Amino acid sequence: MRRVNVDARRVFAWAMYDWANSAYATVVLAGFFPLFFKQYWAAGLPVTESTFWLGSANSASSLLIVVLAPLLGAVADRAGARKRFLLRFAGLGIVATATLWFVGRGEWGVAAAAFAVATVGFMGANVFYDAMLVEVSPPGAEDRVSVLGYALGYLGGGLLFLACVAFVLMPAAFGFADAGVAVRFSFLLTAGWWALFSIPLLRGVPMPGTASPPVARAFRDGVRQLARTLRDVAGQRDAALFLAGYWLYIDGVDTVVRMAVDYGMSIGFDANGLIVALLIVQFVGFPATLVFGRIARPLGARGGIFLALAVYASVTVWASVMSAQWEFYALAVLIGLVQGGVQALSRSFFARLVPPRRAGEFFGFYNMMGKFAAVIGPFLVGWVGWMAGEPRVGILSLLVLFGAGALLLSRVRDPAT
């Protein structure tokens, strides 16, 4: 594919979309929606049932993107279609997020549906956003451009989340009638933030004008491409084993992110304290990732992953028996210490397993699996907790994902040893 001419303004315009959409990931996905769903929209449901429906909404949106991934990937490979489809999915997510402002008390079904649609828009747009990297990045600068996007995402999402937390903790100081109104305003503000800061990409990233193919042909091409990649991955024993294990344990990691606030609410912790815990994870995570890489060097990448999974398993067990709010803060620190490390080491370990000449193809599959994780875990936590009538039992089900993922990883031959 022809590489277009680039400049710094175009790179920055592209990266600003990460600033825009990360607000949804922090404020809605991990932060206020789980809290408000349980306290406001599903207040009349048993805590185990509300957790089940929240988990189902998370899993359904992730599963839908997995099903659509071949079509989305095929269209993303067609010049001129990426930005158009990114904006369509982003628009879907923005409208659905803003809709949450209008959902009334007790309308948990409408809230769950709007949340699922917004999450589909968020994840679907990211498929095209990631694919646009090759168009905006100067040759050899892909890593730096990608890091710029992630950095702006952490900063933008974190700043808006901090502001929204202030609204909720001190609603009167900002002119809100109560914390509930402040939370609903946060959803509306997130939609506005997402839309406003998508404008630089809309205006500053022109794409090649080649017409996209018909949808039917794009879908067929996507299915064929995915089938070829699956056959190629299956032919690489260690890569295939790693990807299977990675799918399981990263699903558990993402489930912790998405369901932590809901779980804390289920066992009776203060909502404001849970939000503070999420801020702790944000602030601990960045420096801890750098430190974790140094600590894991003597263990190797796989040993470092095992260490992180052991921490996650310990956190899961501790969470099932904790009774004091300070324990939730301690668990937030522990998660912040290893969350970035397990992701970084997984990527570097997989890089040693793939054929160097086909790294792009294999990493495309790796990224798809990581991006569309959290299909099994949220549903598993919700369903087990509902069946057992006890959310503490539900959270323990994550041990299956961490354990099975670690078991498969243990069967992978480490090329570095």
N, C-alpha and C positions, 0 to 999 in steps of 0.2 A: 504493500500500500504506500502511495506517495506521502511523504512527510511534508506538511505545510511549513511555511516560514513562521517563525515565532518571535515574540518579544516579551519583555518582562511584564508589560501591562496585561498581555493575554494570559500569561502564567498566573499572575495575581488574580485576575478575574475568574479564572477556573478555580483556583484554590479558595476563593471567597465562598464558593458553594458549600464547602465543608464547614465554614463559619456559620452559614445559613442553616443547614439541615441538622447539625449537631445539637442545636437547641431542642429538636424533637427527641433525640436520643437521651438527653440528660433530663429535661424538664418533664417530658411526658412518659417516655418508655420506661425509664428506670426510676423516675421520681414521683411525680404527683398522681399520675393516673392510677397506679396500684393502690395508693393511699385513699384517694377520693372514691374510687370504685367501691371499696369496702365500707368506707364511712358514710357515703352519701347515696350513691346510686343503688348499691346492693345492701343497704343497712338492714333491710328486713329479712335477709337470707342468713342461714347458719354460716359461720365463718368458713367451714370446710366446703360448703357449696359455692360460696363466692370465689374462693380460691380455685375451685374446679373450673368455673366459667372464665376467670381471668386466664388461667393456664390454657384453656381451650382456645381463647381468642388469640393468644400468642402463638400457639402451635398451628392454628388454622392459617394465619397470615404467613408464617414461615413456610408451611407446606405448599401454599398456593404459589409462592415465589419459586420454590424448588420445581414445581410442575411447569411453571412458565419459563424457567431458566433457559432451556434450549432455544425457544423462540426469541427471548430477549437477547441472548448471546448472538444469535444469527443476525438479528436486526442491528445490534451494536456494531457488527463487523461491516456494515454497509455505510459507506461514506455519505454524510448528509442526514442520516437518520438519528444519530446519537443525541444531539441536542434537542431535536424535536420530541423524541420519546422521553428524554429526561424531564423536560418541562411538563409533559402530559402527566407523568407519574407524580412529579413534584406537586403539580396543581391538584391532583387527586388527594395527596396527603395533606396539603395545606387546607383545602376545603373541609376534609373530614376532621382535621384537628380543630378548626374554628367551630365546627358543628357542636363540639363538646360543650361550648359555652351555653348552648340552648337546651341541652338535655336536662330534664327535670328530675327531682328527687324520686327515687324508686324505679326509674326507667333504666334498669341495669342492662336489659337486652339491647336497647338502642345504643347505650354507651359502649358496650362490648363490640357491637357491630361497627360503630364509628371508629373505635380504636383499631379494630382489625383492618379496616379499609385504609386508615391513615398509615398503619405500619406497612401495608402492601405498597402504598405510594412511596414511603420512605425507602424501603429496601429495593423496590423496582427502579427508582430513579438512580440509586447508587450503582446499579449495574452499568448504566450508560455513563455516569460520571466517571467511574473507574476506567471505562473503555476510552474515554476522551483524553486520558493522560498521554497516549502516544501521539496525539495530534497537537497538543499544546507544549509538550516538553522539548527543549533543544536536544539534539543528539548527545547521548551520554549523560544527560542531567536528569533522567527519570527519577532516580532516588531522591535527589534534592527537591525536585518539584513535588513528589509524593509526600515527603516529610513536611514541606510547607503547608500542604493541605491538612494533614493530620494536626500540625501545630495550631493552625488557625481554628480548626474544629474544636480542639480541647479548650482553647482560649475563649472562643465565642460562646460555645455551649456552657462552659463553666461560669462565664460572666453573667449570662442571662439567668442561669440556674441560681446563682448567688443573689441576684436581684429579686427573683421570684420567692426565694426562701425568706428574704427580708420582708416581702409583702405579707407572706403567710404568718410569720412569727410576730409581726407588729402591724396588723392590718389597720388599726385606727390611725397610726402615724402616717399612713399613705392614703387615707380617706376611704378605706373599704369598710363596709358594715361589719363584716366578720371574716374569719379565715376562709370560710367556704367560698365567699365571693372572690377573695383574693386568689384562691386556687383556680376557679373558673376563669378569672381574668388572665391567669398565667397561660391557660390553654389558648386563649384568644391572642395574647401577646406572642406566644410561640409561633402561631400561624402567621402573624404579621411579620415577625422577625425572619422566618423562613422565606416568605415571599419577597420582602424588601431586599435581603442580601443575596437573593438569586438574580437580581437585576444585573449585577456586573457580568455574570456568565451569559445572560441573555444578550446583553449589548456588546460585550467585549470579546466573545469567542466565536467568530465566524467559522463555519464548517464548510467543507467542500460541498458543492451543489449537486452532486450526483444523486439521481432519484433512487429511492429505496425500492427493493423488489416487492412484488405482491406478497401479502401476508402468508398465503398458502405456501408459496415457494420458500419464503424465509423460514417458515416452520419446518418444512421438509429438510432444508439445509441444516437447520439447528439440530434436528434429531440425528441426522447422519453424522454431523460433527461430534456430537456427544457420544454416539455409539463408537466412533473411531477412537475417541479418547479413552472410553471405558475399556475397549479391547487392548489398547496400548498399556494402560495402567495395570490391567489384569496380568499382562505379560511380565511385569516387573514385580516379583514377589514381595520384596521388602517395601517398595513404595506403596503397593496395594495394602499390605498389612498396616503400614503406618497410617494411611488415609482412613482405614476403617477404625483404628484406635483413636485417631485424631477427631473423627466425627463424633465419637461417643464422649470423649472427655471434654472437648470444647463445647459440646452441647450442655454438659453439666456446668461448665464455667459460665456460659451465657445465661443459663437458667438462674444461677445465683444472682446475676445482675438484675434480671427481669422480675424475680419473685421475692427478693429479699425484703422489700418494704411490705408487701402483702403478708409474708410470713410473720414479720414482727408485729403487724397489726393483729394477726390471727391469735397470737399468744398474749395479747394484751399490753403491748408496749405503747408508749406515748408517741403520737404521730410526729410531733415536732422533733423529738429526739431521733427518730428514724431518718428524717431528712438531713439532720446534722451528720448522721453516720455516713450518708451518701457523699456529703461534702468531704468528709475525712478520707474516703476512698479516693476521691479526685485528687486531693492535695498530696496524699502519700504515694500515689501510683507513679507519678513521673520520675522523681528521684529514685524510688525503689527499683524501678525497672533497670536503671543503669547499674545500681549496686548489685542487684540480683545476678546480672550477667557476670560480674567479677567473682561473686561467691560461687557460682556454678562452674567456673572454669576447671577446677580440679576434678569435678564430677563428670565433665563432658556434657554435651547438650542433652542426651537422653537422661543422664543422671539428674541434671537440673530439672527436667520435666517431671521425673519421678518425685523429686523433692517438692515441687509445687503441688503435684497431685496429692501427696501425703498431707500437705498443709490444708488443701481443700477438703480432703476426707476428714481431717481432724476438726476443721471448722464445722462441717456438716454434723458430726457427732456432738460437738459442743453445743451447736445451735438447737439440737433436739432436746437438750436438758437444761438450757440456760433459763434463768428466772429473773435476772436483774438487768436493768437498762445498760449499766456500764459494760456488761458482757457483750452487748451488741456493738458498742463502740470498739471493744477489743477485737472482736471478729472483723470489724470494718478495717482496722489497721492491718490485721493478718492478710485479708484479701487484697488490700492495696499493695502489700509487700510482694505478692506473687502473681497478681493478675497480668501485668505487663510482661513479666518474665516468662510465664508459660507460653504466651503468644509468640514472643521473640525467639525463644529457643526452639519452639516447634517449627518455625519457618527455617531457621538455620539448619536444623537436623534434616528436614526434608530436602533441603538444597543439596545435601551430600548423597542423597539416595537416587536422584533423577539423572537421566542421561544429559550431559552438559549441552548437547546440541538441540535438545528438545525441552529445555528448562521452561521456556515460555508456555508451551502447551500443557506441561504437567502442572505448572504453578497456576495456570488458569483453572484447572480442576480443583486444586488445593484451595484457591481463594473462593471458589464457588461453595465448596463444602463448609468452609469457615464462616462465610457470610450468611449462609442459609441454615446455620445451626439453630438450636433452640426449638426444634420441632418436637422431639421426644420429651425432654426434661420438664417443661412447664405443664404439659398434659399429665405426665407421670406423677409429679408432685401433687397436682390438684386431684387426680383420680384416686391415688392411694390414700391421701388425706381424707377425702370424702368417704371412701369405702370403710376406712378404719374409724371415721368419726373423730379423728385427732390429727391436727396439722403437723404435730411433731413427728408422727409416723411418716407423713407425706414427705417431709424434707429428707428423711433418712433414705428414701428411694434413690436419691442422687448418688449414693454410694455404689449403686449398680453401674451407673455410667462411668464414674471415676475408676472403679475396679476393673470393669471390662476393658476400658480404654487402656489402662496400665498393663493389663494382661497381654493384649495384642501388641502393645509397644515393646514389651519384654521379648517378644519373638522376632523382632526386627534386628537384623544384623547391623551393627554400627560400623560404617566404613572407617571411622577414625580409630578403631581399636584393633 
